[in-house]
Structures are given as C-alpha cells and as structure tokens.
Amino acid sequence: MNVENYCQEHSSAEPEILAQINRDTHAHMLKPRMLSGHYQGRLLSLLSKILQPKNILEIGTFTGYSALCLAEGLAEGGKLYTIEAEEEFEDRIRKNIEAAGKTDQIELIIGQALDVIPQLPITFDMVFIDADKLNYIKYYQEVIDKVRIGGVILTDNVLWSGKVLDESKKDATTELLREFNAYVSRDPRTEKVLLPVRDGLFLTLKIK
C-alpha cells in the first residue's frame, strides 16, 4: 500500500453520488485522471467547509466532481460558478450536478475562461484553477483582483507528475508550470504553501 492509499483509507469516505461520478468518469471519459478523485476531493470539501465561501469560482469542470466537492462547504445562499471550455462535456456535467441535487448552487458556464472571467462582476472567496496548464499564469492574474482579502486560490497539477523537478524535461507545459510556481511563490499579495497532494496543489491565501 502506498502513502496516498493509506491516507485515503484514513480520510472521510466520498459521498455515494461522487463515487458514482468517479466510476462513470473512468468508464466513459478519456483521460479520467483529470478527475480530482476521492482523496483530493475530500481535501477540497474540507477546505471549503472551513472557509464557508459565499462565492466560489472553478476554472475547468471536467465531469463536475471537484465542483460538487467544493460546493459542500458553501455558505447558505452561496454559489459556485464553474467554467468549462469543452462543449461536449456539458450534458454529462449537468446530469451529474442534477443527480447531486446542486442545480441551485452550481452555475455551469461553457466558454473560454479568459473571456468569461472579466465578465463576472463577483468577488470570490475561493477559486480553484484546474484547466489548461499553459494559461495558468493568465488565469491567476485574471482572478487575483476578484478574490477578497482572506480568500483562497487553489491551483491543481503544479507538480506535473514530478516533471517540474526534472531539469531534463523541457516541454512547454512543464516549463510553464515551473514559471507559474515561481511566479506564485514570489507574489507579495499572498501567503502560500505547495502541497504534495496527488499531482501537486498550490494553496494560496490573499493577504493584500
């Protein structure tokens, strides 16, 4: 048993609806590893429950698993806005949100995040970035001024299967993620910690 499996076994179970989405995603979707999954999903849920956000922004929906995890911690009357670029995912996402009974709490927006974000006149308490990696710095720059002081930005896949540590890896995505990690680590507006959870999760607290 590896460390992550041990940690998962000693963490809260995922709700049954999320287990169903997990199975369905692995059975029917290409690249099912894009799904946050049980262990990371419970972390997202717990962080959201601690923060009790009124407004959450998610960039990259996939099949809706992480959105549903984050929505578990919404304050009463709160809303999660999730942006997905792939139109072919829309029906599956909406089906999953409906099955979880979260249609009133989650608003799905199909489109390009860099076009959508500037049009959202909302201050966010929590942001989860989990979309195309080449735009990570642009996403961060777009959302940072929309996050309140004391709000949190979470960014997924920042270790990129450990490639960011391997200087022989020079592909565009790996190089961009190295640049992103350096950029966030130097940002004086935030306190941050890079967690070695799954594929790397950057936890950032806006302080000014």
Accessible surface in RSA format (square Angstrom, percent):
REM  Atomic radii and reference values for relative SASA: ProtOr
REM  Chains: A
REM  Algorithm: Lee & Richards
REM  Probe-radius: 1.40
REM  Slices: 20
REM RES _ NUM      All-atoms   Total-Side   Main-Chain    Non-polar    All polar
REM                ABS   REL    ABS   REL    ABS   REL    ABS   REL    ABS   REL
RES MET A   1   157.32  81.5  66.58  44.1  90.74 216.1  73.93  62.9  83.38 110.5
RES ASN A   2    89.50  61.7  76.85  74.3  12.65  30.5  41.64 100.2  47.85  46.3
RES VAL A   3   119.54  78.7 114.97 104.1   4.57  11.0 117.33 101.9   2.21   6.0
RES GLU A   4    64.71  37.2  59.67  45.1   5.03  12.0  22.82  44.1  41.89  34.2
RES ASN A   5    69.57  48.0  68.68  66.4   0.88   2.1   9.69  23.3  59.88  57.9
RES TYR A   6   124.84  58.3 124.84  71.0   0.00   0.0  86.39  64.9  38.44  47.4
RES CYS A   7    41.51  31.4  35.93  40.1   5.58  13.1   8.07  20.5  33.43  36.1
RES GLN A   8    57.16  32.0  55.97  40.9   1.19   2.8   1.55   3.3  55.61  42.2
RES GLU A   9   116.26  66.7  81.16  61.4  35.10  83.6  36.43  70.5  79.83  65.2
RES HIS A  10   128.13  70.0  89.17  62.0  38.97  99.7  73.29  75.5  54.84  63.8
RES SER A  11    43.08  36.4  22.02  29.4  21.06  48.5  16.07  34.2  27.01  37.8
RES SER A  12    81.07  68.5  65.54  87.5  15.53  35.8  34.50  73.5  46.57  65.2
RES ALA A  13    82.03  75.4  62.75  96.8  19.27  43.8  64.44  90.7  17.59  46.6
RES GLU A  14    35.20  20.2  23.59  17.8  11.62  27.7   6.98  13.5  28.22  23.0
RES PRO A  15    52.13  38.0  40.58  37.0  11.55  42.0  52.13  43.0   0.00   0.0
RES GLU A  16   103.07  59.2  92.43  69.9  10.64  25.3  56.81 109.9  46.25  37.8
RES ILE A  17    45.76  26.0  42.34  31.5   3.41   8.2  43.01  31.0   2.75   7.5
RES LEU A  18     2.12   1.2   2.12   1.5   0.00   0.0   2.12   1.5   0.00   0.0
RES ALA A  19    13.41  12.3  12.84  19.8   0.56   1.3  13.18  18.6   0.23   0.6
RES GLN A  20    84.14  47.0  79.47  58.1   4.67  11.1  23.12  49.2  61.02  46.3
RES ILE A  21     4.23   2.4   3.11   2.3   1.11   2.7   4.18   3.0   0.05   0.1
RES ASN A  22    25.76  17.8  25.76  24.9   0.00   0.0   4.01   9.7  21.75  21.0
RES ARG A  23   137.83  57.9 129.34  65.9   8.49  20.2  77.78 106.3  60.05  36.4
RES ASP A  24    32.33  22.6  27.17  27.0   5.17  12.2  19.02  44.8  13.32  13.3
RES THR A  25     0.18   0.1   0.18   0.2   0.00   0.0   0.00   0.0   0.18   0.3
RES HIS A  26   104.35  57.0  81.75  56.8  22.61  57.8  59.42  61.2  44.93  52.3
RES ALA A  27    73.76  67.8  34.62  53.4  39.13  89.0  45.05  63.4  28.71  76.0
RES HIS A  28   121.42  66.4  87.61  60.9  33.81  86.5  66.41  68.4  55.01  64.0
RES MET A  29    27.49  14.2  16.25  10.8  11.24  26.8   8.45   7.2  19.04  25.2
RES LEU A  30   162.78  90.7 152.10 108.8  10.68  26.9 154.08 108.2   8.70  23.4
RES LYS A  31   152.18  74.2 138.40  84.9  13.78  32.8  88.91  80.0  63.27  67.4
RES PRO A  32    37.47  27.3  37.00  33.7   0.47   1.7  37.00  30.6   0.47   2.9
RES ARG A  33   138.04  58.0 130.41  66.5   7.63  18.2  70.58  96.5  67.45  40.9
RES MET A  34    97.70  50.6  81.38  53.9  16.32  38.9  80.00  68.0  17.70  23.4
RES LEU A  35     5.37   3.0   1.69   1.2   3.68   9.3   4.42   3.1   0.96   2.6
RES SER A  36     3.01   2.5   0.59   0.8   2.42   5.6   0.00   0.0   3.01   4.2
RES GLY A  37    11.64  14.4   0.00   N/A  11.64  14.4  11.64  31.9   0.00   0.0
RES HIS A  38    30.93  16.9  27.11  18.8   3.82   9.8  20.86  21.5  10.07  11.7
RES TYR A  39    50.39  23.5  48.04  27.3   2.34   6.1  20.59  15.5  29.80  36.7
RES GLN A  40     0.02   0.0   0.00   0.0   0.02   0.0   0.00   0.0   0.02   0.0
RES GLY A  41     0.00   0.0   0.00   N/A   0.00   0.0   0.00   0.0   0.00   0.0
RES ARG A  42    25.59  10.7  21.40  10.9   4.19  10.0  11.84  16.2  13.75   8.3
RES LEU A  43    43.45  24.2  39.34  28.1   4.11  10.3  42.65  30.0   0.80   2.2
RES LEU A  44     0.00   0.0   0.00   0.0   0.00   0.0   0.00   0.0   0.00   0.0
RES SER A  45     1.82   1.5   1.82   2.4   0.00   0.0   0.73   1.5   1.09   1.5
RES LEU A  46   102.34  57.0 101.52  72.6   0.82   2.1 102.24  71.8   0.10   0.3
RES LEU A  47    35.71  19.9  33.34  23.9   2.37   6.0  33.35  23.4   2.36   6.4
RES SER A  48     0.00   0.0   0.00   0.0   0.00   0.0   0.00   0.0   0.00   0.0
RES LYS A  49    97.86  47.7  86.71  53.2  11.14  26.5  48.62  43.8  49.23  52.4
RES ILE A  50   127.40  72.5  99.09  73.8  28.30  68.2 105.75  76.1  21.65  58.7
RES LEU A  51    42.32  23.6  27.43  19.6  14.90  37.4  29.45  20.7  12.88  34.7
RES GLN A  52   122.86  68.7 111.14  81.2  11.72  27.9  13.39  28.5 109.47  83.0
RES PRO A  53     1.11   0.8   0.00   0.0   1.11   4.0   1.11   0.9   0.00   0.0
RES LYS A  54   102.17  49.8 100.87  61.9   1.30   3.1  72.53  65.3  29.64  31.6
RES ASN A  55    32.42  22.4  32.42  31.3   0.00   0.0   0.00   0.0  32.42  31.3
RES ILE A  56     0.00   0.0   0.00   0.0   0.00   0.0   0.00   0.0   0.00   0.0
RES LEU A  57     0.00   0.0   0.00   0.0   0.00   0.0   0.00   0.0   0.00   0.0
RES GLU A  58     0.00   0.0   0.00   0.0   0.00   0.0   0.00   0.0   0.00   0.0
RES ILE A  59     1.19   0.7   1.19   0.9   0.00   0.0   1.19   0.9   0.00   0.0
RES GLY A  60    11.74  14.5   0.00   N/A  11.74  14.5   8.57  23.5   3.17   7.1
RES THR A  61     2.54   1.8   0.00   0.0   2.54   6.0   0.09   0.1   2.45   3.7
RES PHE A  62    16.33   8.2  14.75   9.1   1.58   4.1  15.44   9.4   0.88   2.5
RES THR A  63     0.78   0.6   0.36   0.4   0.42   1.0   0.20   0.3   0.58   0.9
RES GLY A  64     0.00   0.0   0.00   N/A   0.00   0.0   0.00   0.0   0.00   0.0
RES TYR A  65     2.92   1.4   2.15   1.2   0.77   2.0   2.15   1.6   0.77   1.0
RES SER A  66     7.06   6.0   5.82   7.8   1.24   2.9   0.76   1.6   6.30   8.8
RES ALA A  67     0.00   0.0   0.00   0.0   0.00   0.0   0.00   0.0   0.00   0.0
RES LEU A  68     4.59   2.6   3.88   2.8   0.70   1.8   3.88   2.7   0.70   1.9
RES CYS A  69     0.00   0.0   0.00   0.0   0.00   0.0   0.00   0.0   0.00   0.0
RES LEU A  70     0.00   0.0   0.00   0.0   0.00   0.0   0.00   0.0   0.00   0.0
RES ALA A  71     1.38   1.3   0.00   0.0   1.38   3.1   0.00   0.0   1.38   3.7
RES GLU A  72    48.86  28.1  24.06  18.2  24.80  59.1  20.71  40.1  28.15  23.0
RES GLY A  73     5.48   6.8   0.00   N/A   5.48   6.8   3.90  10.7   1.58   3.5
RES LEU A  74    20.24  11.3   0.05   0.0  20.18  50.7   0.05   0.0  20.18  54.3
RES ALA A  75    30.00  27.6  23.68  36.5   6.32  14.4  29.44  41.5   0.56   1.5
RES GLU A  76   171.11  98.2 144.94 109.7  26.17  62.3  67.49 130.5 103.62  84.6
RES GLY A  77    67.56  83.3   0.00   N/A  67.56  83.3  37.34 102.5  30.22  67.7
RES GLY A  78     4.80   5.9   0.00   N/A   4.80   5.9   0.43   1.2   4.37   9.8
RES LYS A  79    61.10  29.8  60.94  37.4   0.16   0.4  21.94  19.7  39.16  41.7
RES LEU A  80     0.00   0.0   0.00   0.0   0.00   0.0   0.00   0.0   0.00   0.0
RES TYR A  81    32.10  15.0  32.10  18.3   0.00   0.0   7.17   5.4  24.92  30.7
RES THR A  82     0.00   0.0   0.00   0.0   0.00   0.0   0.00   0.0   0.00   0.0
RES ILE A  83     3.22   1.8   1.37   1.0   1.85   4.5   1.37   1.0   1.85   5.0
RES GLU A  84    12.45   7.1  12.07   9.1   0.38   0.9   0.53   1.0  11.92   9.7
RES ALA A  85    46.94  43.2  29.95  46.2  16.99  38.6  29.95  42.2  16.99  45.0
RES GLU A  86    76.77  44.1  76.00  57.5   0.77   1.8  15.59  30.2  61.18  49.9
RES GLU A  87   127.98  73.5 118.35  89.5   9.63  22.9  32.03  61.9  95.95  78.3
RES GLU A  88   126.71  72.7  92.26  69.8  34.46  82.0  61.36 118.7  65.35  53.4
RES PHE A  89    33.95  17.0  33.12  20.5   0.84   2.2  33.95  20.6   0.00   0.0
RES GLU A  90    51.30  29.5  51.30  38.8   0.00   0.0   5.98  11.6  45.32  37.0
RES ASP A  91   119.28  83.5 111.54 111.0   7.73  18.3  37.65  88.6  81.63  81.4
RES ARG A  92    60.64  25.5  55.19  28.1   5.44  13.0  12.63  17.3  48.00  29.1
RES ILE A  93     0.00   0.0   0.00   0.0   0.00   0.0   0.00   0.0   0.00   0.0
RES ARG A  94   110.62  46.4 107.21  54.7   3.40   8.1  49.12  67.1  61.49  37.3
RES LYS A  95   111.09  54.2 104.87  64.3   6.22  14.8  78.71  70.8  32.38  34.5
RES ASN A  96     6.60   4.5   6.60   6.4   0.00   0.0   0.00   0.0   6.60   6.4
RES ILE A  97     6.68   3.8   6.68   5.0   0.00   0.0   6.68   4.8   0.00   0.0
RES GLU A  98   122.35  70.2 111.54  84.4  10.80  25.7  29.86  57.8  92.49  75.5
RES ALA A  99    65.52  60.2  27.69  42.7  37.83  86.1  39.94  56.2  25.58  67.8
RES ALA A 100    24.99  23.0   3.14   4.8  21.85  49.7   7.50  10.6  17.49  46.3
RES GLY A 101    62.29  76.8   0.00   N/A  62.29  76.8  33.19  91.1  29.10  65.2
RES LYS A 102    47.45  23.1  47.05  28.9   0.40   1.0  19.26  17.3  28.20  30.0
RES THR A 103    79.33  56.4  63.35  64.2  15.99  38.1  40.20  54.0  39.13  59.2
RES ASP A 104   126.61  88.7 109.83 109.3  16.79  39.7  35.44  83.4  91.17  90.9
RES GLN A 105    48.47  27.1  48.47  35.4   0.00   0.0  18.89  40.2  29.58  22.4
RES ILE A 106     8.94   5.1   0.00   0.0   8.94  21.5   0.00   0.0   8.94  24.2
RES GLU A 107    71.45  41.0  67.35  51.0   4.10   9.8  23.55  45.5  47.91  39.1
RES LEU A 108    12.65   7.0   0.41   0.3  12.24  30.8   0.41   0.3  12.24  33.0
RES ILE A 109    33.43  19.0  30.47  22.7   2.96   7.1  33.43  24.1   0.00   0.0
RES ILE A 110    47.82  27.2  19.91  14.8  27.91  67.3  19.91  14.3  27.91  75.7
RES GLY A 111    20.92  25.8   0.00   N/A  20.92  25.8  20.73  56.9   0.20   0.4
RES GLN A 112   105.80  59.2 102.59  75.0   3.21   7.6  37.38  79.6  68.41  51.9
RES ALA A 113     6.82   6.3   3.35   5.2   3.47   7.9   3.35   4.7   3.47   9.2
RES LEU A 114    53.69  29.9  43.51  31.1  10.17  25.6  43.51  30.6  10.17  27.4
RES ASP A 115    97.87  68.6  88.05  87.6   9.82  23.2  31.18  73.4  66.68  66.5
RES VAL A 116    21.80  14.3  19.04  17.2   2.77   6.7  21.80  18.9   0.00   0.0
RES ILE A 117     0.00   0.0   0.00   0.0   0.00   0.0   0.00   0.0   0.00   0.0
RES PRO A 118    64.59  47.1  37.51  34.2  27.08  98.4  40.74  33.6  23.86 148.3
RES GLN A 119   136.40  76.3 114.88  84.0  21.52  51.2  43.20  92.0  93.20  70.7
RES LEU A 120    18.03  10.0  17.90  12.8   0.12   0.3  18.03  12.7   0.00   0.0
RES PRO A 121   128.96  94.0  89.39  81.5  39.56 143.8 103.61  85.5  25.34 157.5
RES ILE A 122    34.46  19.6  23.74  17.7  10.71  25.8  29.30  21.1   5.16  14.0
RES THR A 123    83.03  59.1  73.18  74.2   9.85  23.5  36.31  48.8  46.72  70.6
RES PHE A 124     0.00   0.0   0.00   0.0   0.00   0.0   0.00   0.0   0.00   0.0
RES ASP A 125    15.42  10.8  15.42  15.4   0.00   0.0   1.78   4.2  13.65  13.6
RES MET A 126     0.91   0.5   0.91   0.6   0.00   0.0   0.91   0.8   0.00   0.0
RES VAL A 127     0.01   0.0   0.01   0.0   0.00   0.0   0.01   0.0   0.00   0.0
RES PHE A 128     0.00   0.0   0.00   0.0   0.00   0.0   0.00   0.0   0.00   0.0
RES ILE A 129     0.00   0.0   0.00   0.0   0.00   0.0   0.00   0.0   0.00   0.0
RES ASP A 130    24.24  17.0  13.67  13.6  10.57  25.0   0.22   0.5  24.02  24.0
RES ALA A 131    23.17  21.3  11.10  17.1  12.08  27.5  21.82  30.7   1.35   3.6
RES ASP A 132    71.08  49.8  55.98  55.7  15.11  35.7  49.35 116.1  21.74  21.7
RES LYS A 133    27.99  13.7  24.15  14.8   3.84   9.1  18.20  16.4   9.79  10.4
RES LEU A 134   101.08  56.3  86.87  62.1  14.20  35.7  86.87  61.0  14.20  38.2
RES ASN A 135    34.79  24.0  34.66  33.5   0.13   0.3   0.13   0.3  34.66  33.5
RES TYR A 136     0.00   0.0   0.00   0.0   0.00   0.0   0.00   0.0   0.00   0.0
RES ILE A 137    22.94  13.1  22.86  17.0   0.09   0.2  22.86  16.5   0.09   0.2
RES LYS A 138   114.49  55.9 113.10  69.4   1.39   3.3  63.92  57.5  50.57  53.9
RES TYR A 139     9.37   4.4   9.37   5.3   0.00   0.0   0.00   0.0   9.37  11.5
RES TYR A 140     0.58   0.3   0.58   0.3   0.00   0.0   0.58   0.4   0.00   0.0
RES GLN A 141    86.84  48.6  73.56  53.8  13.27  31.6  23.63  50.3  63.21  47.9
RES GLU A 142    65.35  37.5  56.08  42.4   9.27  22.1   7.32  14.2  58.03  47.4
RES VAL A 143     0.02   0.0   0.02   0.0   0.00   0.0   0.02   0.0   0.00   0.0
RES ILE A 144     2.32   1.3   2.32   1.7   0.00   0.0   2.32   1.7   0.00   0.0
RES ASP A 145   116.83  81.8  89.02  88.6  27.81  65.8  30.59  72.0  86.25  86.0
RES LYS A 146    42.36  20.7  38.56  23.7   3.79   9.0  23.97  21.6  18.39  19.6
RES VAL A 147     3.26   2.1   0.00   0.0   3.26   7.8   0.06   0.0   3.20   8.7
RES ARG A 148    88.00  36.9  80.94  41.3   7.06  16.8  45.08  61.6  42.92  26.0
RES ILE A 149   101.30  57.6  88.08  65.6  13.22  31.9  88.08  63.4  13.22  35.9
RES GLY A 150    24.41  30.1   0.00   N/A  24.41  30.1  20.47  56.2   3.94   8.8
RES GLY A 151     0.04   0.0   0.00   N/A   0.04   0.0   0.00   0.0   0.04   0.1
RES VAL A 152    16.43  10.8  16.43  14.9   0.00   0.0  16.43  14.3   0.00   0.0
RES ILE A 153     1.57   0.9   1.50   1.1   0.06   0.2   1.50   1.1   0.06   0.2
RES LEU A 154     0.00   0.0   0.00   0.0   0.00   0.0   0.00   0.0   0.00   0.0
RES THR A 155     1.07   0.8   1.07   1.1   0.00   0.0   0.00   0.0   1.07   1.6
RES ASP A 156     1.67   1.2   1.67   1.7   0.00   0.0   0.00   0.0   1.67   1.7
RES ASN A 157    17.35  12.0  17.35  16.8   0.00   0.0   0.23   0.6  17.12  16.5
RES VAL A 158     0.00   0.0   0.00   0.0   0.00   0.0   0.00   0.0   0.00   0.0
RES LEU A 159    37.64  21.0  37.64  26.9   0.00   0.0  37.64  26.4   0.00   0.0
RES TRP A 160    65.03  26.1  64.89  31.4   0.14   0.3  62.92  33.5   2.11   3.4
RES SER A 161    79.52  67.2  43.16  57.6  36.36  83.8  36.99  78.8  42.53  59.6
RES GLY A 162    30.73  37.9   0.00   N/A  30.73  37.9  21.47  58.9   9.26  20.7
RES LYS A 163    77.62  37.9  75.93  46.6   1.69   4.0  31.65  28.5  45.97  49.0
RES VAL A 164    15.56  10.2   7.47   6.8   8.10  19.5   7.47   6.5   8.10  22.0
RES LEU A 165   142.35  79.3 115.59  82.7  26.76  67.3 119.22  83.7  23.13  62.3
RES ASP A 166    56.55  39.6  50.70  50.5   5.85  13.8  21.56  50.7  34.99  34.9
RES GLU A 167   116.28  66.8 110.50  83.6   5.79  13.8  63.39 122.6  52.89  43.2
RES SER A 168    86.17  72.8  55.85  74.5  30.31  69.8  53.33 113.6  32.84  46.0
RES LYS A 169    84.00  41.0  82.39  50.6   1.61   3.8  28.37  25.5  55.63  59.3
RES LYS A 170   132.50  64.6 110.00  67.5  22.50  53.6  76.37  68.7  56.13  59.8
RES ASP A 171    66.50  46.6  51.53  51.3  14.97  35.4  51.42 121.0  15.08  15.0
RES ALA A 172    68.67  63.1  51.36  79.3  17.31  39.4  59.10  83.2   9.57  25.3
RES THR A 173    29.02  20.6  28.43  28.8   0.59   1.4   3.99   5.4  25.04  37.8
RES THR A 174     0.00   0.0   0.00   0.0   0.00   0.0   0.00   0.0   0.00   0.0
RES GLU A 175    70.42  40.4  65.89  49.9   4.53  10.8  29.43  56.9  40.99  33.5
RES LEU A 176    27.41  15.3  24.97  17.9   2.45   6.2  26.94  18.9   0.48   1.3
RES LEU A 177     0.00   0.0   0.00   0.0   0.00   0.0   0.00   0.0   0.00   0.0
RES ARG A 178    43.35  18.2  35.29  18.0   8.07  19.2  37.44  51.2   5.91   3.6
RES GLU A 179   100.47  57.7  92.94  70.3   7.54  17.9  35.90  69.4  64.58  52.7
RES PHE A 180     0.18   0.1   0.18   0.1   0.00   0.0   0.18   0.1   0.00   0.0
RES ASN A 181    20.71  14.3  19.20  18.6   1.51   3.6  14.80  35.6   5.91   5.7
RES ALA A 182    37.08  34.1  31.03  47.9   6.06  13.8  36.43  51.3   0.65   1.7
RES TYR A 183    60.15  28.1  57.58  32.8   2.57   6.7  44.82  33.7  15.33  18.9
RES VAL A 184     0.37   0.2   0.37   0.3   0.00   0.0   0.37   0.3   0.00   0.0
RES SER A 185    62.30  52.6  42.34  56.5  19.96  46.0  30.73  65.4  31.57  44.2
RES ARG A 186   169.10  71.0 144.76  73.8  24.34  58.0  76.17 104.1  92.93  56.3
RES ASP A 187     7.95   5.6   2.61   2.6   5.35  12.6   6.41  15.1   1.54   1.5
RES PRO A 188    92.90  67.7  76.49  69.7  16.41  59.6  88.83  73.3   4.07  25.3
RES ARG A 189    68.93  28.9  68.93  35.1   0.00   0.0  34.47  47.1  34.47  20.9
RES THR A 190     6.95   4.9   0.12   0.1   6.83  16.3   0.12   0.2   6.83  10.3
RES GLU A 191   102.28  58.7  97.61  73.8   4.68  11.1  32.79  63.4  69.49  56.7
RES LYS A 192    63.94  31.2  30.08  18.5  33.86  80.6  25.21  22.7  38.73  41.3
RES VAL A 193    73.26  48.2  68.76  62.2   4.50  10.8  73.26  63.7   0.00   0.0
RES LEU A 194    61.04  34.0  40.51  29.0  20.52  51.6  40.51  28.5  20.52  55.2
RES LEU A 195    42.85  23.9  42.85  30.7   0.00   0.0  42.85  30.1   0.00   0.0
RES PRO A 196   111.86  81.5  88.49  80.7  23.37  85.0  88.75  73.3  23.11 143.6
RES VAL A 197    20.08  13.2  18.22  16.5   1.85   4.5  20.08  17.4   0.00   0.0
RES ARG A 198    62.47  26.2  32.84  16.7  29.62  70.5  10.78  14.7  51.69  31.3
RES ASP A 199     4.32   3.0   2.52   2.5   1.80   4.3   1.87   4.4   2.45   2.4
RES GLY A 200     0.00   0.0   0.00   N/A   0.00   0.0   0.00   0.0   0.00   0.0
RES LEU A 201     0.00   0.0   0.00   0.0   0.00   0.0   0.00   0.0   0.00   0.0
RES PHE A 202     6.73   3.4   6.73   4.2   0.00   0.0   6.73   4.1   0.00   0.0
RES LEU A 203    39.27  21.9  38.42  27.5   0.85   2.1  38.42  27.0   0.85   2.3
RES THR A 204     1.35   1.0   1.11   1.1   0.24   0.6   0.44   0.6   0.91   1.4
RES LEU A 205    67.65  37.7  67.21  48.1   0.44   1.1  67.21  47.2   0.44   1.2
RES LYS A 206    20.80  10.1  19.83  12.2   0.98   2.3   5.90   5.3  14.90  15.9
RES ILE A 207    71.24  40.5  50.29  37.5  20.95  50.5  52.65  37.9  18.60  50.5
RES LYS A 208   131.82  64.3 110.91  68.0  20.92  49.8  82.10  73.9  49.72  53.0
END  Absolute sums over single chains surface
CHAIN  1 A    10122.4       8277.6       1844.8       5588.4       4534.0
END  Absolute sums over all chains
TOTAL         10122.4       8277.6       1844.8       5588.4       4534.0
